């Protein structure tokens, strides 16, 4: 089930983020000195602030958050994470499709995301394209135009 994210969801959202980040081996190669700064970016205070200014939806299984997506009013995906045990089940795509519907209702015509190497194939599969310089940077900005 997908519903709007709530402040009460933040502890579970942080669990999903931490689990998902640790699974992105292609990006950090299991080096704790790389993983820790990523994990430290996501705090209760930071998520409360982000939730005030952006749209956030969570995917629940048995009342537990297993995925979420956050997007700006301009169509920039700020965060999109799915717990490792719930990946490859269509949860990320369901959240993405739900977000697209909401953005379409707001007349947003372009979605953008800053993709890590681990999630690059996922976003390319969703139809995103890299319109900027390509290469093996830490992250790439991708765009998808909606018509």
N, C-alpha and C positions, 0 to 999 in steps of 0.2 A: 504494500500500500504506500502511495506517495501522499505526503501532506507538507504543508508549510513548516519549516524548521522553527523551533521555539528555543528560547534561552535555556529552558530546562533540558534540552537535548545536548547542550554543549559538552558535558562530560563524555557522553557516548560518541559524539562527533569527533572529539579529540582522540578517543580510542581508535576510531576508524582511520583517522589521519595517520596516527602513529603506526598502526598495523600496515597500512597501505605504503607509507614511505619506506618502511623496513623491507617491503617486498620489491621495491624498485632497484634491484641489484645492478641492472645495467647502468644506472646513474651513479650509484655510490660504491659499488663493488664491495659492500659490507665494511667499509672503512668508517669506524665510529667518529673520527674527526670530521667526516663529511656529513654523516647522519645527524649528529647532535645539533648542529646549527639549524638544520631543516626542522627538526622536532621542536626546537625552542621558539620557532616563529609562531607556533600555534598555541596560544594561551587562552584561558577563559576570557580575560580582558580584551584581547585582540579579536576573538570571535564575537563577543558581545558588540564591539564597535562595528565590525564588518556586517553583522546581522541588522544593525540599525539602518545602514545605508545601502544595502543590497538585498536582492531576493534570494531566499534560501529554501530548498526543499529537501526533505529526507525520505529515504526509502526504509520502511519498517517491515521486519519479519518477526512475528510473535511479539510485537510492541518493542522491538529492539532495533536501533538504528544500525543499518548495515551499509548505507551509502548516502551520500548527499552531494548536492551541487549548489553553488552560489554564483550569481551573475549580477552584473551592474545593469542599470536601466539602459545603458548604451549597448548592451550585448556582449560585454567582456566576461568570459567565464573566469572567475577569481579562484574557485576551488571546485574540484570534482574528484571525489574519492569513493572507493568501494572497498570494504573489508576484504582481506585476502580470501577468506573462506566463502565469500559470496561473489567472487569474480567469475566471469565466464558463464553467468546465469541470466544475462540480459538486464541486470539491475542498473548498470551504468547507462546503457542505451535507453532504458525506460525513463530514467531521470533526465537524460539529455532530450528525449522526445517531449517530455512534459515541459521542460524549460523552453524548448522551441515554440510550443503552442502558446505559452505565456508571453514570450517575446513577440510573437506574431500579433497577439492581441494589443501589444503596445506599439505596433507599427515599426518594430526594429527590423532592419533589412540586412544587417551584417552581424555575424557572431565571430568573435575572435577569442583565441586561447593561447596561452604561453605553454607549450608542451615540453615535457621532459623527454629524454630518449626512450624511457620505458613505455610511455603512453603515446608516442608518435604514431605507431601503426594503428592504434585504436582511433585516433582522431582522423587520420587519413582515410580509414575505413568509413567513417561517418561523413566523408565528403569534404573535409577541410583541405585547403591547399596552402602551400607556403609561397607567398608572393614576395618575400624578401630574400636576402642572401641565405643560401643554404650551406650546410656543412655539418660538422659534428660538434656544434656548440653545446653548452650545457642545456640550453633550452631554445626552442624555436617558436616564433610567433606565427600562428596559423589563422586563416580566415575562411569563413564560409558565407557566401551571399545567399540570402533568401529572397525568393521572388514570388 
